[in-house]
Structures are given as C-alpha cells and as structure tokens.
Amino acid sequence: MLPAEVRPVALLRQFPRIANVVARAWNDAAEIQAVLDDFLIDRRGGRQGFPLEVTEELLVLRDYYQGRYPNGVSTCPDEAAQDLSPPG
C-alpha cells in the first residue's frame, strides 16, 4: 500500500481513467516509466496539461516508484497499485 503522502488523491478524483492507466502499468518498470513520462512531458506541443496538484502527484509517484521519494517507505509494487484504482 502506498504511504498516505504518496497517494494520488487529486488524480483519482479528477482523472480516474488516467489513474487506471497508471495502476495497470505499475508492475512493469518500463511501462510505468513510459506512462508517467507521457503524462508529464508534452511531446506534441500545445497540450493544456494537468492541474498543478495532479502534476505534482504524478511527479511524486514517479519519484516514489524509482525509489527517490524522500519520505516514502518502499512497498511492494503490487500492493501500491491498489491505491491507484478509483473506489467502486
């Protein structure tokens, strides 16, 4: 399970479809990196982008997955993916 400070609350509320994409990719290191990069980097130009709070959550998820989140405690990726799925 993801630590509370890493859980993407705004992402789940505002973009549940995106949260599902992240959750499906969570157990594959190459896939999650590609997914998060696609959401964070505008390669086509002119994209509006996510609200700041969602962008910050995606950055925290990327850093946490890569073991760089300073306050995060490493967890099993399988358990962490459960936190990314919208309730219901």
Phi, psi and omega in degrees: 000139179290142173299150184306321183287353181253340184298132184275075185295310181295321178300314180297318181289315189269330185220065182300328178297318178294320178300321178294321177298316179297315181299318180295328182272349191305324185274001180240108187304316181292319182293316181295322178298315180295318180297310181296320177299318179300322180282334185263336185246125179274099181269344182262343181081142175082004178289146179289322181086172180274160171301154184307315183296326178287318177301316179298320178295319177296321177295318178295317177300317179298312180295319179297314181300322181277004178077018183254001182284119189296328183257355183282146175255128183302135177230170176292129179304327179298316180290321182296326181298332178298327180289345183267349181273131179298147180294154173096000000 
